[in-house]
Protein backbone atom coordinates (compact mmCIF):
# COMPACT_ATOMS: atom_id res chain seq x y z
CA UNK A 1 0.00 0.00 0.00
CA UNK A 2 1.36 3.38 -0.97
CA UNK A 3 0.80 6.40 1.26
CA UNK A 4 -0.11 9.66 -0.36
CA UNK A 5 0.71 12.90 1.31
CA UNK A 6 -0.92 16.22 0.85
CA UNK A 7 1.38 18.84 -0.68
CA UNK A 8 0.18 21.51 1.72
CA UNK A 9 1.24 19.44 4.71
CA UNK A 10 4.72 18.99 3.22
CA UNK A 11 5.11 22.71 2.55
CA UNK A 12 4.29 23.75 6.08
CA UNK A 13 7.35 23.44 8.31
CA UNK A 14 5.76 24.88 11.45
CA UNK A 15 2.63 24.07 13.34
CA UNK A 16 2.17 27.77 14.11
CA UNK A 17 0.61 30.18 11.63
CA UNK A 18 2.67 33.04 10.24
CA UNK A 19 3.24 36.26 12.17
CA UNK A 20 0.89 38.11 9.83
CA UNK A 21 -1.94 35.70 10.68
CA UNK A 22 -1.31 36.25 14.41
CA UNK A 23 -1.36 40.01 13.93
CA UNK A 24 -4.63 39.82 11.99
CA UNK A 25 -6.31 37.73 14.70
CA UNK A 26 -5.01 40.08 17.37
CA UNK A 27 -6.46 42.99 15.42
CA UNK A 28 -9.87 41.35 15.18
CA UNK A 29 -9.82 40.41 18.86
CA UNK A 30 -8.76 43.90 19.90
CA UNK A 31 -11.61 45.60 18.04
CA UNK A 32 -14.18 43.05 19.24
CA UNK A 33 -13.18 43.34 22.91
CA UNK A 34 -13.11 47.15 22.83
CA UNK A 35 -16.34 47.42 20.84
CA UNK A 36 -18.31 44.97 22.96
CA UNK A 37 -17.17 46.62 26.18
CA UNK A 38 -18.12 50.06 24.85
CA UNK A 39 -21.50 48.77 23.69
CA UNK A 40 -22.16 47.20 27.10
CA UNK A 41 -21.28 50.47 28.83
CA UNK A 42 -23.55 52.46 26.53
CA UNK A 43 -26.43 50.02 27.03
CA UNK A 44 -26.02 50.13 30.82
CA UNK A 45 -25.58 53.89 30.65
CA UNK A 46 -27.56 54.73 33.76
CA UNK A 47 -24.92 53.55 36.25
CA UNK A 48 -21.82 54.25 34.16
CA UNK A 49 -19.85 57.46 34.82
CA UNK A 50 -18.90 59.71 31.92
CA UNK A 51 -15.18 59.08 32.55
CA UNK A 52 -15.71 55.38 31.89
CA UNK A 53 -17.50 56.03 28.61
CA UNK A 54 -14.70 58.40 27.56
CA UNK A 55 -12.01 55.82 28.34
CA UNK A 56 -13.87 53.13 26.40
CA UNK A 57 -14.49 55.41 23.41
CA UNK A 58 -10.77 56.27 23.28
CA UNK A 59 -9.85 52.59 23.57
CA UNK A 60 -12.25 51.63 20.79
CA UNK A 61 -11.03 54.37 18.43
CA UNK A 62 -7.42 53.44 19.16
CA UNK A 63 -8.20 49.78 18.51
CA UNK A 64 -9.75 50.61 15.15
CA UNK A 65 -6.77 52.78 14.15
CA UNK A 66 -4.14 50.19 15.16
CA UNK A 67 -6.12 47.38 13.51
CA UNK A 68 -6.67 49.45 10.37
CA UNK A 69 -2.93 50.00 10.12
CA UNK A 70 -2.38 46.25 10.47
CA UNK A 71 -4.96 45.49 7.79
CA UNK A 72 -3.79 48.07 5.26
CA UNK A 73 -0.05 48.49 5.70
CA UNK A 74 1.36 45.18 6.91
CA UNK A 75 0.36 43.03 3.90
CA UNK A 76 2.31 45.44 1.67
CA UNK A 77 5.48 44.98 3.74
CA UNK A 78 5.54 41.23 3.35
CA UNK A 79 4.95 38.47 5.83
CA UNK A 80 6.80 39.70 8.91
CA UNK A 81 5.75 42.77 10.90
CA UNK A 82 8.62 44.89 12.21
CA UNK A 83 9.74 44.67 15.80
CA UNK A 84 8.67 48.29 16.36
CA UNK A 85 5.14 47.46 15.26
CA UNK A 86 5.03 44.37 17.48
CA UNK A 87 6.17 46.44 20.47
CA UNK A 88 3.59 49.13 19.68
CA UNK A 89 0.87 46.51 19.34
CA UNK A 90 1.79 44.83 22.63
CA UNK A 91 2.00 48.12 24.52
CA UNK A 92 -1.33 49.27 23.09
CA UNK A 93 -2.93 45.93 23.95
CA UNK A 94 -1.60 46.20 27.51
CA UNK A 95 -3.07 49.70 27.72
CA UNK A 96 -6.40 48.41 26.40
CA UNK A 97 -6.50 45.55 28.91
CA UNK A 98 -5.51 47.91 31.74
CA UNK A 99 -8.30 50.30 30.73
CA UNK A 100 -10.80 47.43 30.72
CA UNK A 101 -9.57 46.21 34.11
CA UNK A 102 -9.77 49.76 35.47
CA UNK A 103 -13.31 50.52 34.31
CA UNK A 104 -14.63 47.11 35.36
CA UNK A 105 -13.51 47.31 38.97
CA UNK A 106 -9.77 46.69 39.26
CA UNK A 107 -9.27 43.75 41.59
CA UNK A 108 -12.87 42.54 41.07
CA UNK A 109 -12.64 42.75 37.27
CA UNK A 110 -13.17 39.78 34.97
CA UNK A 111 -10.60 41.00 32.43
CA UNK A 112 -7.12 40.43 34.01
CA UNK A 113 -6.97 37.11 32.16
CA UNK A 114 -6.57 39.12 28.94
CA UNK A 115 -3.07 40.03 30.11
CA UNK A 116 -2.16 36.38 29.51
CA UNK A 117 -3.25 36.63 25.87
CA UNK A 118 -1.09 39.72 25.30
CA UNK A 119 1.88 38.03 26.96
CA UNK A 120 1.36 34.84 24.93
CA UNK A 121 1.12 36.82 21.70
CA UNK A 122 4.37 38.62 22.47
CA UNK A 123 6.02 35.32 23.41
CA UNK A 124 5.11 33.84 20.04
CA UNK A 125 5.96 36.84 17.88
CA UNK A 126 8.94 38.43 19.63
CA UNK A 127 12.29 37.27 21.04
CA UNK A 128 12.54 36.12 24.65
CA UNK A 129 13.97 39.39 25.97
CA UNK A 130 11.14 41.37 24.36
CA UNK A 131 8.57 39.01 25.82
CA UNK A 132 10.06 39.48 29.27
CA UNK A 133 9.83 43.26 28.87
CA UNK A 134 6.16 42.98 27.87
CA UNK A 135 5.48 40.60 30.78
CA UNK A 136 7.13 42.99 33.24
CA UNK A 137 5.11 45.89 31.86
CA UNK A 138 1.90 43.87 32.21
CA UNK A 139 2.67 43.13 35.86
CA UNK A 140 3.48 46.79 36.56
CA UNK A 141 0.29 48.01 34.88
CA UNK A 142 -1.94 45.55 36.71
CA UNK A 143 -0.37 46.14 40.11
CA UNK A 144 -0.39 49.90 39.49
CA UNK A 145 -4.08 49.83 38.60
CA UNK A 146 -5.05 47.75 41.61
CA UNK A 147 -2.82 49.55 44.14
CA UNK A 148 -2.99 53.18 43.00
CA UNK A 149 -6.35 53.56 41.26
CA UNK A 150 -8.38 51.18 43.44
CA UNK A 151 -6.61 51.28 46.85
CA UNK A 152 -9.81 51.08 48.91
CA UNK A 153 -10.47 47.55 47.66
CA UNK A 154 -7.25 46.14 49.11
C-alpha positions as CSV (number, residue, x, y, z in Angstrom):
1,X,0.0,0.0,0.0
2,X,1.4,3.4,-1.0
3,X,0.8,6.4,1.3
4,X,-0.1,9.7,-0.4
5,X,0.7,12.9,1.3
6,X,-0.9,16.2,0.9
7,X,1.4,18.8,-0.7
8,X,0.2,21.5,1.7
9,X,1.2,19.4,4.7
10,X,4.7,19.0,3.2
11,X,5.1,22.7,2.5
12,X,4.3,23.7,6.1
13,X,7.4,23.4,8.3
14,X,5.8,24.9,11.4
15,X,2.6,24.1,13.3
16,X,2.2,27.8,14.1
17,X,0.6,30.2,11.6
18,X,2.7,33.0,10.2
19,X,3.2,36.3,12.2
20,X,0.9,38.1,9.8
21,X,-1.9,35.7,10.7
22,X,-1.3,36.2,14.4
23,X,-1.4,40.0,13.9
24,X,-4.6,39.8,12.0
25,X,-6.3,37.7,14.7
26,X,-5.0,40.1,17.4
27,X,-6.5,43.0,15.4
28,X,-9.9,41.4,15.2
29,X,-9.8,40.4,18.9
30,X,-8.8,43.9,19.9
31,X,-11.6,45.6,18.0
32,X,-14.2,43.0,19.2
33,X,-13.2,43.3,22.9
34,X,-13.1,47.2,22.8
35,X,-16.3,47.4,20.8
36,X,-18.3,45.0,23.0
37,X,-17.2,46.6,26.2
38,X,-18.1,50.1,24.9
39,X,-21.5,48.8,23.7
40,X,-22.2,47.2,27.1
41,X,-21.3,50.5,28.8
42,X,-23.6,52.5,26.5
43,X,-26.4,50.0,27.0
44,X,-26.0,50.1,30.8
45,X,-25.6,53.9,30.6
46,X,-27.6,54.7,33.8
47,X,-24.9,53.6,36.2
48,X,-21.8,54.2,34.2
49,X,-19.8,57.5,34.8
50,X,-18.9,59.7,31.9
51,X,-15.2,59.1,32.5
52,X,-15.7,55.4,31.9
53,X,-17.5,56.0,28.6
54,X,-14.7,58.4,27.6
55,X,-12.0,55.8,28.3
56,X,-13.9,53.1,26.4
57,X,-14.5,55.4,23.4
58,X,-10.8,56.3,23.3
59,X,-9.9,52.6,23.6
60,X,-12.3,51.6,20.8
61,X,-11.0,54.4,18.4
62,X,-7.4,53.4,19.2
63,X,-8.2,49.8,18.5
64,X,-9.8,50.6,15.1
65,X,-6.8,52.8,14.2
66,X,-4.1,50.2,15.2
67,X,-6.1,47.4,13.5
68,X,-6.7,49.5,10.4
69,X,-2.9,50.0,10.1
70,X,-2.4,46.3,10.5
71,X,-5.0,45.5,7.8
72,X,-3.8,48.1,5.3
73,X,-0.1,48.5,5.7
74,X,1.4,45.2,6.9
75,X,0.4,43.0,3.9
76,X,2.3,45.4,1.7
77,X,5.5,45.0,3.7
78,X,5.5,41.2,3.3
79,X,4.9,38.5,5.8
80,X,6.8,39.7,8.9
81,X,5.8,42.8,10.9
82,X,8.6,44.9,12.2
83,X,9.7,44.7,15.8
84,X,8.7,48.3,16.4
85,X,5.1,47.5,15.3
86,X,5.0,44.4,17.5
87,X,6.2,46.4,20.5
88,X,3.6,49.1,19.7
89,X,0.9,46.5,19.3
90,X,1.8,44.8,22.6
91,X,2.0,48.1,24.5
92,X,-1.3,49.3,23.1
93,X,-2.9,45.9,23.9
94,X,-1.6,46.2,27.5
95,X,-3.1,49.7,27.7
96,X,-6.4,48.4,26.4
97,X,-6.5,45.6,28.9
98,X,-5.5,47.9,31.7
99,X,-8.3,50.3,30.7
100,X,-10.8,47.4,30.7
101,X,-9.6,46.2,34.1
102,X,-9.8,49.8,35.5
103,X,-13.3,50.5,34.3
104,X,-14.6,47.1,35.4
105,X,-13.5,47.3,39.0
106,X,-9.8,46.7,39.3
107,X,-9.3,43.7,41.6
108,X,-12.9,42.5,41.1
109,X,-12.6,42.7,37.3
110,X,-13.2,39.8,35.0
111,X,-10.6,41.0,32.4
112,X,-7.1,40.4,34.0
113,X,-7.0,37.1,32.2
114,X,-6.6,39.1,28.9
115,X,-3.1,40.0,30.1
116,X,-2.2,36.4,29.5
117,X,-3.2,36.6,25.9
118,X,-1.1,39.7,25.3
119,X,1.9,38.0,27.0
120,X,1.4,34.8,24.9
121,X,1.1,36.8,21.7
122,X,4.4,38.6,22.5
123,X,6.0,35.3,23.4
124,X,5.1,33.8,20.0
125,X,6.0,36.8,17.9
126,X,8.9,38.4,19.6
127,X,12.3,37.3,21.0
128,X,12.5,36.1,24.6
129,X,14.0,39.4,26.0
130,X,11.1,41.4,24.4
131,X,8.6,39.0,25.8
132,X,10.1,39.5,29.3
133,X,9.8,43.3,28.9
134,X,6.2,43.0,27.9
135,X,5.5,40.6,30.8
136,X,7.1,43.0,33.2
137,X,5.1,45.9,31.9
138,X,1.9,43.9,32.2
139,X,2.7,43.1,35.9
140,X,3.5,46.8,36.6
141,X,0.3,48.0,34.9
142,X,-1.9,45.5,36.7
143,X,-0.4,46.1,40.1
144,X,-0.4,49.9,39.5
145,X,-4.1,49.8,38.6
146,X,-5.0,47.8,41.6
147,X,-2.8,49.5,44.1
148,X,-3.0,53.2,43.0
149,X,-6.4,53.6,41.3
150,X,-8.4,51.2,43.4
151,X,-6.6,51.3,46.8
152,X,-9.8,51.1,48.9
153,X,-10.5,47.5,47.7
154,X,-7.3,46.1,49.1
